[in-house]
Amino acid sequence: MYWQSVWKYKTSLSFSLVTIVGASVLNVLTPLYYKKFFDGLAGGRFGDSIVQHLISILVIIAGLRMAQWVCWRIATFTANYFESKAMTDLTNYCFAFLHRHSFSFFNDNFVGSLVKKVKWFGRSFEIIADRLLWNLLPLVVNIGVIIIVLFRRSTGLGFGVVVWVVVFLVINSLFVRYKLKYDLKRSLAETESTGFLSDSVTNHSTVKLFGGYLREIAGFAGINEKLRLLRKLTWDLGSFFEAVQGFLMIFLEVAIFYFAIGLWKKGLLTIGDFVLIQVYLINIFDRVWDFGKFIRQIYESLADADEMTEILRRPLEVQDMPGAGELSVTGGRIVFKKVDFYYRRAREIFSGFNLEIASHERVAIVGSSGAGKTTLVKMLLRLHDIGAGAITIDDQDVARVTQESLHRSIGLVPQDPILFHRSLMENIRYGRPEATDAEVMAAARAAHCHEFISGIPEGYNTYVGERGIKLSSGERQRVAIARAILYNAPILILDEATSSLDSESERLIQDALETLMKGKTVIAIAHRLSTIKKMDRIIVIENGEIAEQGTHAALIRRQAGAYKHLWGLQAGGFIQ
C-alpha cells in the first residue's frame, strides 16, 4: 500500500531518485580532485604554474560541490512534496477504512489503540521513505562508485573493500532479523500500554468511585515494566552490535592502509591516493555505521505499520453489495421476515423472527434485559448482518441498499448519547450540516435545550468536552433529541430517549417528541410508560420472540400477560 501511495506522485519521486543518485555520484567523484590537489602540493615546486594548477582544481571542486548542492536541494523539495502527500493519503485512507468497520469491530478494540495505529501507520511511512531515500540509496551509490574507483587504482584495494562491505552487511542483516522478533514484542507491548492508559483514563470516574486507584497504578506499572524490559533488551542488543561494528571498522582501516603502504613502496600509489583512501574510508564508515540502525528502523516501522495493516486486510464485516442502490423511503413500512441472527455466530438471538411495522406506525418494543430489543434495532440499522431472512423498508432489502442511504433515512436518539468535542451548534447540526443557525435554534427550542444553552456564557459556541462530558446526562440527551428533530428522517428510533431525564425535563420534551414522531415510522425501545402508552402498538420481546403485542389498554387487561407483569414490576415507572 505504501508503494501505491507513492506511485501516485511518480514524477516527484523520479526527480528525487535521479537527483539523489546524482548528488551521491558527485560526492564520490569530488575526492578524486582532492587527490590531484594534494599530489600537486606534494610533487611540484612553488611557482605561478603550480598555483594556477591548484586554483583550477579548486574551481572544479567548487563546481562539483555546487552541482551536488543543487541536486540535494531539488531532492529535498520534491521528496517533501510527495512524502507529505502520500502520508496524508495514507492517514485519510486509514481513517475512512476504520469508519467502514462494523459495530462489533469497535466493541472489540480500544479507541486509544486504534488512534495510535492510524498515526503510526503514516509515521512509519515517513521513516521508511526517509531511510530508503536519504540513507540506503546514497549508501549503495556511494559504495558502488567508491569500489569502482578503488579497483581502478588497485584490484587488491577494491577487492578488500568489497569483501569487507559484504561481510559487514551480511552480519547487519542477520542481526536485524534476529532482533526483529523483540521489536515486534516491544511494539505489541506499547500497544497494550496505550490501550490500558486509554481505557483507564476513559473510566476515570469509575476508578475514583470504586477504589481502583491503586489497582490501576499497579496494573499500568506492570505493563510498563514489561515494556521497559523489552526496550532495554532491544537497546542492549543495539549497543552490542555497535561494538562489533566499531571493531570491523578499525580492522578495515588498519588493513587497507597496511596494504596501501606496500603499494606506495612500489611506487603504485601517491600521497594523494592516501588522502583519497582516507576520504573514501570515512565516507564508507559514515554510510555503513548506521546501516544496521536504518534497517532496524525500517523493520521497526514495518512492525508498527503491521498492526494497522492487519486492520486494513481484515474483511469488513458489513459491506455494501456490488451495485447497491439508494434507499427511497416513501412510507416507512418495515418488515422482518424469517430473520435469524447469531451473536458472534455462536449465541442465537433470533430464529425465524417475523415482524411487520406499518407506514407511520408508532411501535414500542419492550422486554426484559437481554431479550433482543437493542439487537433488533441494530439489525435494522445494519450494524450487524443477519444470518438468514430479510429486513425490508418499503419492500427494499436493507442489505441491498447503501449503508449511507439507509442511515440517512433513520433518525436515532440513543439512551446514552455521545457528543463530539465540538460546539453545541456543530453537534446539533451534525446530521444536517447545511442547516441555518435559526433552524438549529428552533430544533433546540423544540427539545427544550435552548434554555440551558442560553445560560452558558458562550452559548451555542460552547465546546462540550470529550464525549460531551461537560454536560449532564439529561442535557446530552436533549441535545441528541434536538439533533434528531433537525435531522428529520422518515424513520425514527428512540432508544430509551428519556431515561436520563428527571420528571420535569421529561414533561417538557414530551410535546417535542410528539412533534418529532408526527408523520414518521417510530420504533421506541423501553421508554417510560408515559411515552409507551401513546404508541399505536406495544410489542413484548422475550428470548428473541414476540411474546405478545397490542395497545397498552389491551395488554394491561390480560391477567397473566408478560407486559402486565413488567408494568407491575415497575409500578408505572420504567420498563426495562
DRENZA-517810 format. One record per residue: residue in one letter; x, y, z of N, C-alpha, C in turn. Coordinates in steps of 0.02 Angstrom, whole numbers, plus 50000, padded with zeros to 5 digits. Layout:
BEGIN
AXYZXYZXYZ/...
//
This chain:
BEGIN
M500424994050000500005000050000500445006350000/Y501015006050034501465011750033501675013349962/W501855008049924502085009149856501535012249813/Q500915009849822500355012549783500265020049798/S500355021949860500275028949879500825033249848/V501435030649848502005034449821501955035049744/W501735029549713501725029449640501245034549610/K500765036849648500315042149625500715048549610/Y501285049249642501705055249633502375053249603/K502345049149550502945046249520503415051449490/T503135057049466503575062249438504035065149492/S503735066949549504145069549604504625064249630/L504385058049635504815052549657505415051849610/S505285052049544505825051249495506345056749502/F506105063049510506565068549519507005067449581/S506695065249635507075064049696507595058549686/L507405053049655507865047449646508455049549602/V508305052849546508835054849500509325059749532/T509065064649567509505069749598509885066849657/I509595062249694509965059049749510535054849722/V510405051049668510935047149637511485051849610/G511265057249577511745062049551512175065149605/A511865067249660512245070149715512725065149745/S512515058749750512945053649779513555052249735/V513435052049669513995050949623514485056749627/L514235062949627514665068849632515055068849698/N514745066349751515075065949816515685061449814/V515655056149773516215051449767516735053949718/L516525057449666516995059849616517415065749641/T517145069749684517495075749709518165074049741/P518225068749784518875067249814519425065649763/L519235063649702519755062449651520135068949636/Y519795074549639520125080949627520515083349688/Y520285081249747520695082549807521355078549802/K521305072449775521915068449764522405072349719/K522145075049663522575078849618522845085149652/F522435088149694522645094149730523235092649775/F523185087249814523725085549860524335082849824/D524215079349769524795077149729525165083149702/G524805088349682525115094549658525515097949712/L525235097949773525605100949829526235097049845/A526185090449841526745086249862527285085749808/G527095086049745527585084549692527855090549655/G527555096349661527775102149623528125107349665/R528555111449632528875116949667528415123049666/F528525127349716528125133449720528255137949660/G527715140049627527785144449570527105146049542/D527105150649493526465152749465526095147049432/S526455142649399526125137149363525775132449410/I526105130649466525795126049513525205129349549/V525275135849562524715139549593524115139449548/Q524235140849483523685140849435523365133949430/H523795128849432523545121949429523095120449489/L523335122449548522945121249609522285125149609/I522315131349585521705135449582521195132449533/S521445130049476520995126949428520655120749457/I521035117049497520735111149531520205113449581/L520345118749618519855121349666519215123649631/V519295126649572518695128749534518265122749516/I518605117449493518225111249476517875108449538/I518245108449595517955105849658517345110049677/A517415116649671516855121149687516255119749642/G516385118549576515845117049531515495110549548/L515905105449566515605099049586515195099749650/R515455103649697515095104649760514435108349749/M514455113449706513845117149691513335112849655/A513575108749608513115104149573512805099249623/Q513225096949670512975092349721512455095849765/W512595102149783512135106149824511455106949788/V511475108449723510865109249684510465102749682/C510815097149672510475090649671510125089149737/W510475090449793510165089149858509555093549870/R509595099849848509025104449858508415102149818/I508535100149756507975097649715507685091349747/A508125086949770507905080649800507475081949863/T507705086549905507335087649968506655090649956/F506615095649911505965098849900505465094249864/T505705090249816505255085649783505045080049830/A505505077649872505335072449921504845075149973/N504945081349994504475084450042503765084450013/Y503715085749948503055085949916502725079149916/F503065074049886502705067749878502645063949945/E503125064749991503055061450056502465064250095/S502405070850097501855073950134501175072050104/K501145071950037500525070050003500345062750018/A500845058350012500735051250024500525049950096/M500855053250144500675052450214499955054550227/T499755060150197499065062450205498575057450174/D498745054950115498305050050083498235043750125/L498785041350152498775035250193498355036250256/T498465041950290498085043250351497345044050337/N497175047550283496475048350264496155041650247/Y496535037450212496275030850193496135026650256/C496615026650302496525022750364495915025350403/F495845031850408495285034850443494625032650411/A494595033150344493975031150308493845023750316/F494375019650313494275012450319494045010450388/L494315013650440494085012250508493335013350515/H493095018850488492385020450494491945015550456/R492235011850410491845006950373491785000350410/H492184999550463492134993350502491484993150542/S491314987250564490664986050595490644988350667/F490034988250694489914989950764490314985250809/S490334978750792490694973850832491444975250834/F491714977550778492434979050775492624984150827/F492234989550833492404994850881492284992550953/N491814987850962491724985051029492324980851051/D492694978151002493244973651017493924977051020/N493944983651006494584987151003494564993551045/F495124994951078495195001151115495255006951067/V494915012351082494955018351040495675020951039/G496005021051097496685023551100497165019451057/S497065012851055497495008651015497375009850940/L496745010850921496595012250851496895018850829/V496845023850873497145030450856497895029750846/K498205026050891498935025050886499115021450821/K498725016450803498885012750742498825017050680/V498315021350678498235025750620498815030650616/K498995033750672499535038750672500205035450656/W500325029650683500965026250672501025023650601/F500455022250569500485019750500500775025150455/G500545031350464500815036950425501535038450444/R501675038350510502355039750533502845034450509/S502625028150507503055022750483503245023850410/F502765026150370502915027650300503465032950295/E503405038150336503905043550334504595040850351/I504635036650403505285033950423505575029450369/I505155025050342505395020450290505615024250228/A505205029050206505385032950147506035036850158/D506115039850217506725043650232507335039250233/R507275033350264507845028850267508055026350198/L507555024850155507715022450088508015027950045/L507725033950049507945039450006508605042450029/W508655043950093509215047950116509795043850145/N509675037450156510205033350185510395027350141/L509925023050126510095016950091510285018150018/L509895022449983510065023849913510745027249907/P510895032549945511575035449941512115030549961/L511955026150010512455021150031512645016549972/V512135013949938512265009449881512655013049827/V512455019149809512785022949756513505024649776/N513585027349837514255029349860514735023449861/I514535018049893514985012349900515115009249831/G514595008949789514695006149722515215010049682/V515155016649682515625020849644516315020549676/I516355020649742516995020249777517365013849759/I517005008349758517325001949741517585002049669/I517205005049624517435005549554518085009649550/V518085015349585518685019549585519285015949615/L519185012449671519735008849703519995003149660/F519534999749625519754994449579520204997349524/R520055003449502520465006649451521155008449478/R521205009849543521855011349572522235004949589/S521864999949616522184993649635521644988249643/T521734982649611521244977149617521214974749689/G521784974549722521794972249792521394976849837/L521474983549828521094988249869520344987349858/G520154986949793519444986249778519164979849804/F519534974449795519284967949818519224967749894/G519714970549929519694970650002519084974350028/V518924980149997518344983950019517704980150004/V517674976849946517074972949927516944967549979/V517464963749996517384958250044517154961050111/W517474966550133517284969350198516564971750198/V516354975250145515664977750141515164972050142/V515304966750103514844960950101514784957850170/V515354956550203515344953550270514964958050318/F515104964550315514784969250361514024969350352/L513804969650289513084970050275512724963450292/V513054957850279512754951350296512654950750371/I513174952650409513124952450483512554956950506/N512524962950476511984967550494511304964450481/S511214961550422510574958750404510364953050451/L510854948750467510704943150513510514945750582/F510864950850604510714953650670510024956950672/V509874960650619509224964050616508654958950617/R508734953550580508214948350580508144945150649/Y508704944150682508684941350750508324946050797/K508464952550790508184957550836507454959050821/L507224957650760506544959450739506004956550784/K506094950250805505574947150846505484950850912/Y506024953650938505974957551000505674964450987/D505814967150927505494973550908504744972750902/L504524967050875503814965650869503484965050938/K503834961650983503564961051052503524967951085/R504034972151073504024978851101503444982951074/S503324982351009502764986050978502094983851008/L502014977351017501394974751047501324977151119/A501884977251155501864979651224501684987051227/E501924991051180501744998151178501004999051163/T500734994851118500014995051103499614993251165/E499834988151202499494986051263499494991751315/S500064995151321500125000651368499665006351348/T499645007951283499215013351259498485011651271/G498295005351257497605003251267497395003551340/F497835001351385497685001551457497605008751480/L498065013051457498035020151476497375023251453/S497185022051390496575024851363495965022351400/D495945015751413495375012751447495305015451518/S495865016051553495845018351622495645025651627/V495935029951583495765037051584495035038151565/T494795034351516494085035051496493625033551555/N493825028751596493405026751653493675029751719/H493935035851715494245038851775493755039451833/S493125040851818492635041651873492515035051908/T492485029551870492395022951899493005021151942/V493595022951919494205021551957494175025052025/K493955031352025493925035052088493375032352134/L492785031252106492205029552148492205022452173/F492585017952141492595011052162493275008952190/G493655013952212494285012452247494795008752204/G494815010352140495265006752095495925010152081/Y496055015752115496665019652101497295015452106/L497385012152162498005008252173498045002452125/R497464999252110497464993652063497664996051993/E497395001751973497565004351907498305006351902/I498555009551955499265011351957499705005151951/A499524999951990499914993851989499864990351921/G499264990251893499174987051828499574990451773/F499534997151773499905001051722500655000251732/A500875000251795501584999451809501834992651787/G501414987451795501604980751774501694980251699/I501234983351662501284983351589501904987151567/N502024992951599502604997051580503264993751600/E503264989751652503884986151670504044980951617/K503524977651592503624972851538503894976551476/L503614982451463503844986451406504564988751416/R504724990751479505404993051494505924987551481/L505764981451502506234975851493506344974451419/L505804974851380505874973751308506274979451275/R506144985651297506534991251271507274990451287/K507424988751350508124988051371508464982451331/L508094977051320508384971451283508564973651212/T508104977151178508244979351110508804984451108/W508824988851158509364993851161510034990451175/D510044985551220510674981951235510924978151173/L510464975051137510664971651075510974976551026/G510664982551020510934987750976511624989950997/S511724990951063512374993051089512914987751076/F512724981451085513204976051072513424976050999/F512944977050955513124976850884513534982950864/E513414988650895513824994450881514554993150899/A514664989250952515344987450971515664983050917/V515264978350890515514974050836515684978250774/Q515244983050758515364987350700516014991350708/G516114994150768516724997950781517344993850770/F517334987550793517914983250784518044981850710/L517514980550671517594979150600517884985250563/M517684991250583517934997350550518674998450566/I518864997350628519584997950646519994993050605/F519734986950599520094981750562520174983750488/L519644986350456519694988350386520194994050376/E520154999150419520595004950411521325002950417/V521494999050467522184996850477522414992450419/A521984987750399522174983050346522264986650279/I521824991350262521864994850199522504999050195/F522655002650250523255006850249523895002550250/Y523864996950283524434992450282524574990050211/F524034988250176524104986050106524324991750062/A524054997950076524225003850035524965005650042/I525235004650102525955006150113526385001950066/G526184995650058526554991250013526524993749941/L525934996049920525854998749852526245005149844/W526265009349895526645015649893527395014249887/K527605009149924528315007249922528525005249852/K528035002249814528175000149745528075005849695/G527865011749721527765017449678527095017349642/L526635013049665525975012549633525465017449660/L525605020249719525155025049749525535031449766/T525165036949766525445043449784525175045749850/I525435051549874525175054549935524425056049926/G524255058449867523555059949853523115053849858/D523395047949840523005041749845522835040249918/F523315041649963523185040550035522625045150059/V522635051350034522085055950051521425053250024/L521445050849962520845048049931520575042149970/I521035037549988520825031650026520515033650093/Q520835038550127520575040550192519875043650186/V519795047950135519145051050124518615045750109/Y518805040950067518335035650049518165031250109/L518665029750151518525025750211518045029450258/I518165035950267517715039950309517015039950279/N516985040550213516325040450179515975033750191/I516355028350181516055021650192515825020850263/F516265022750311516085021850382515475026050400/D515445032250374514865036450387514225033250361/R514275030050302513685027050271513465020550306/V513955016350322513765009750348513705009550424/W513985014550459513945014350532513225013750556/D512785017550526512085017350546511665012850501/F512005008850459511615004450414511164999750454/G511444996750506511044992250547510464995950580/K510615002150603510095006150634509535007750585/F509745009450522509245011050471508805004950455/I509134999250448508754993150433508294991450491/R508554992350553508134990950612507544995750614/Q507665002150597507125006950597506595005150545/I506835002650487506355000550436505944994650460/Y506284989650490505924983950516505454985950573/E505694990250617505274992550672504664996350646/S504785000450595504225004150565503734999450531/L504004994350498503564989350468503174985650521/A503504984350578503144981150634502604985650661/D502754992150667502244996950691501664997350641/A501844997450576501314997950525500934991450518/D501224985950539500904979450529500244978950566/E500194982250625499574981950663499004985250624/M499154990950592498634994250552498514990250488/T499054987350461498974983350400498504977550411/E498544974450470498084968950486497364971250484/I497244977350509496564980050508496344981450436/L496804984150396496644985650326496514979250286/R496844973850305496744967450271496144963650298/R495904965750355495334962150386494704963650346/P494354958450323493744959650284493234963550326/L492894968150293492374971950326491784967350340/E491554967450402491014962950422490354964850387/V490244971250380489634973650347489844977950287/Q489654975750227489854979250166489244980450121/D489294985650081488784986750030488864981449976/M488314978749952488334973949898488544977449834/P488864973949787489034977049723488404979649689/G488434985749667487854988749633487294990649680/A487434991149745486904993049793486614999849775/G485955000349779485615006549761485465010849821/E485155016549809484965021149862484285019249890/L484215019349955483565017949986483105023949976/S482505022449954481995027649945481405026049990/V481315030150042480775028950090480165033050069/T479645029550050479025032850031478515032850086/G478505027550125478025027050180478335025150246/G478855020850243479195018750304478945012050331/R478665007850288478435001150309479054996750319/I479094993650378479664989450396479434982350406/V479794977550376479614970550383480234966450400/F480194962550454480684957450471480394950750450/K480714947350403480434941150375480894935250387/K480684930750431481054924650446481804926150460/V481914930750505482604933050519482944928550570/D483544926350554483984922850601484574927350617/F484754927350680485354931150699485714927650755/Y486374926650745486794923550796487334928450816/Y487384929750880487904934250904488574930650901/R489034933450862489694930450850489634923250825/R489104922050787488984915550756488944909850806/A488804911450868488784906250919488134906550958/R487974912250987487374912751029486784915150988/E486264911050987485674912650947485264918050983/I485094923350945484664928650972483964928250941/F483944927650874483304927150838483334921050791/S482764917650785482714912050739482024912350707/G482014913450641481384913850605480934919450629/F481224925050648480844930550678480454934350624/N479834935750639479394939550593479074945450628/L479074951150594478764957050622478624961950564/E478034964850565477864969950516477644976250551/I477944981850531477764988350559477504992550501/A476894994850506476574998450451476875005450443/S476765008350385476995015150372476695019950423/H477115024050452476925029250500476645026250565/E476735019750575476505016650638477025018150692/R476785019150752477225020350809477205014150854/V477785010850858477825004450892478315004950951/A478115002151007478565001651065478804994551072/I479454993651083479744987051093479954986651167/V479664981951204479824981151274480024973951288/G480314972851345480524966151364481064966551416/S481214960851445481724960751497482414961651465/S482904962951508483594963951484483844957651450/G484144958551390484414952951353483904949551308/A483304952351304482784949151264482904949951189/G483284955051170483434956151099483184962651072/K482954967251116482674973551092483184977751054/T483764978751084484284982851053484554979550990/T484624972850992484864969150934484394970150875/L483754970450889483254971450835483394978050799/V483534983250837483674989750807484334989650769/K484844986350797485494985950763485434982150697/M485014977150694484914973650631484574978150580/L484094982150602483754986750557484244991950530/L484684994450574485184999350554485764996150516/R485754989550513486274985550481486954986650513/L486944987450579487574987550616487834980350621/H487384975550616487554968450610487184965750549/D487494961050514487144957450461486794951350489/I486204949950463485824944250488486084937850456/G485914932250488486144925850462485694923150406/A485044924450411484574922050361483954926550363/G483544926050311482944930150308483074936850276/A482624941550287482704948150257482364953450300/I482634959550296482334965350329482224970450273/T481614972650265481454977250210481144983750236/I481264989150200480944995550211480604997450146/D479954997950147479574999350086479774994450031/D479804987950050479964982450004480674982649975/Q481104986450005481804986749984482234983350039/D482584978150019483014974450066483574979050089/V483644979950155484154984450181484854981850165/A484924975350150485584972550132485774974250061/R485304976750022485424978149951485444985549935/V485414989649987485484996849977486114999250012/T486345005049995486965007550026486835009150099/Q487345008050140487285009450211487175016950223/E487495021150182487415028350189486685030350180/S486365027850127485665029650115485205026850168/L485365020850194484975017950248485005022250310/H485605024350329485685028350390485405035450382/R485415038050320485115044550309484355044350319/S484065038450312483335037850317483085036250387/I483545035250433483355033350502483675038150551/G483255041250592483505045450646483535041450710/L484035042850752484135039050813484255043650872/V483895042250926484025045550990484225040051039/P484875039151052485085033551095484985034951168/Q485055029651207484975030251280485525034551310/D486145033551287486715037251314487075040651257/P486825046551236487125049951178487855051751191/I488265050751139488965052751141489055058551093/L489295064051118489375070051077490105071051056/F490195074551002490875076350980491145081951025/H491795082151032492105087751068492125093651021/R491535096051006491445101750961490915106150993/S490735111450959490245116050988489545112850988/L489115115651031488425113251032488085114350965/M488245119850932487965121250866488155115750817/E488785113650817489015108450772488715101650789/N488625100250853488345093850873487615093250851/I487215098550860486515098250840486455098050765/R486895101650731486865102150658487175096150623/Y487455091450659487865086250628487505082450573/G486875080850583486505077050532486315081150472/R486275087850480486105092350425486595098150425/P487195097050399487715102350401487515108650365/E487035108250320486825114250282486295118350319/A486065115850377485535119350415485785126250439/T485335130950440485505137750463485515137850539/D485815143150566485835143950639485125144450666/A484685147750630483985148450653483645141650657/E483785137250609483485130450610483755126450668/V484405127250681484705123750738484375125950803/M484305132550811484005135150873483275133050879/A482915132650824482215130450826482175123250850/A482635118950826482645112050849482825111650923/A483285115950944483475116151015482895118351059/R482515123051036481925125251075481415119651079/A481315116051024480835110551025481045105051072/A481695104051080481955098951125482075101651195/H481905107951206481985111151272482705110951296/C483185111851250483875112651272484115119751258/H483705123651225483895130651212483965134451278/E483555132451328483575136051392484255135451425/F484515129351432485155128651467485735131051423/I485665130551357486195133051313486255140651319/S485685143951322485685151351328486005153651393/G485995149251444486285151151508487035150151512/I487335147251461488055146251459488375152451427/P488925154951455489225161151428489335161151353/E489585155651325489725155351254489155152451213/G488605150751246488005148551211488125142651165/Y487895143351103487945137951054488655136651031/N489115141151047489815140151028490205136551083/T489865134251134490185130751189490425123751167/Y491045122251181491305115451168491105110951226/V490875104951210490565100651261491045095751293/G491675095651272492155090951300492105084151267/E492605079951281492625073351251492005069351269/R491665066751218491055062751226490485066751258/G490565073451262490045077651292490075077851368/I490675076651396490745075851468490565082151508/K490595088051476490445094251512489705095251524/L489295091251492488565091751500488325086151545/S487765087251578487455081851617487145076851568/S486975070951594486695065751550486035068151520/G485635071751561484995074351535485105079551481/E485605083951490485755089051439485995085851375/R486425080751382486655077251322486075074051284/Q485605071351321485035067951289484585073051253/R484495078851282484085083951249484435086651186/V485105087051189485475089051129485385083651074/A485395077351094485295071951045484595072251015/I484105073951056483415074651031483375080550982/A483705085950998483715091750953484045089850887/R484565085950891484905083650830484435079450787/A484045075050819483575070850782482995074950753/I482775080050790482245084450764482485088050701/L483095090550703483375094050645483495089250587/Y483705083250603483855078150552483225076350512/N482675075350549482005074450519481985068650470/A482245062850491482225056850448481525053850450/P481325050250397480645047450394480525041650442/I481075038450466481015033050515481395035350577/L481095034250635481395036650697481445030950747/I482035030450779482155025550832482305029350896/L481905027850947482005030851013482235025251060/D482855025451078483135020151121483195022851193/E482645021951230482615024551299482805031951300/A482515035751255482735042651243482585047451300/T482175045551348482035049951405482265046951471/S482665041651467482855038151528483305042251574/S483675047051545484135051051586483835057651608/L483195058551596482875064951613482485064251679/D482505069651717482085069751776481355070851753/S480895070251801480185070651783480005077251751/E480285082751775480125089351747480395089951675/S481015087651665481305087951597480925083451550/E480715077551575480325073051533479675076251511/R479355079551558478715082751542478815088151489/L479375091751493479505097151446479595094651374/I479895088751367480035086551299479525081651271/Q479025079751309478525075251283478185078251221/D478035084751224477735087951165478215088251107/A478885088851122479385088851069479405082051035/L479365076751076479365070051047478745068851006/E478185071451029477565070850991477645074150923/T477935080150923478045083650860478545079750816/L479065077150848479575073550811479295067250779/M478825063950812478565057450788478035058250734/K477765064150725477215065050677477445063450606/G477045059350572477185057650502477765052950493/K477995049650547478565045250543478395038150566/T478775033450541478755026750570479225026750630/V478955024850688479335025650750479405018850785/I480025017450806480165011750849480455014450914/A480095013550968480305016051034480475010151079/I481075010051105481305004551148481275006651221/A480895002851260480905003251334480865010351360/H480405014351334480275020851362479885020351427/R479855025951462479395026351518478685025451493/L478265022951534477575021351514477205027451487/S477395033351510477045039351487477115040251412/T477675037751384477765037951312477475031751280/I477605025951309477385019651280476625019351274/K476285021951322475555021551321475255024951260/K475615029651231475355033351173475515029951107/M475875024351110476075020951048475485017251018/D475515016350952474975012650918474975005350937/R475575002650950475624995550966476224994451011/I476144989951058476694988051103476864980751089/I477504979451077477734972651062478194970451118/V478034964851148478434962051203478884956651174/I479554957651181480044952751156480304948751215/E480284942251208480574937751258480954932251223/N481594931451240482014926251211482004926251135/G482024932151106482064932751034481404931450998/E480854931251034480204930051003479704935251027/I479174936250988478634940751010478194936951059/A478214939051121477804935651173477074937951168/E476974944251155476304946951146476354953951118/Q475794956351091475784963051062475074965751063/G475034972351063474384975651065474454982651094/T473894985951104473924992551136474034991851210/H474214997351241474324997151314473684994951350/A473134997651330472494995951363472334988551356/A472454985851295472284978851283472754974251322/L473394975851323473884971551357473814971751432/I473624977451458473584978051531472984974251559/R472494972851515471894969151537472024961651543/R472554959251513472694952051516472914950151587/Q472634944751611472754942851680473474940451692/A473744936551645474414933651655474884935751599/G474794941551572475214943751516475904946051537/A476374945351491477064947451505477124954951514/Y476744958651474476764965951480476484968251547/K475934965351568475644967251632476124965651689/H476484960051682476974958251733477534963451737/L477794965451679478324970551678478064977151706/W477464978951686477174985251709477084985151785/G476884979551810476794978951883477444979451920/L477974976351892478634976651924478894983751929/Q478744987751878478994994651876478524999551908/A477944997351926477455001551961477335008151924/G477265007551858477125013651819477735017751804/G478325014951817478935018851804479255016851738/F479815013351743480185011451682480035004251665/I480025002751601480034995751578480744994351555/Q481064989751587481754988251569481784981951526/
//
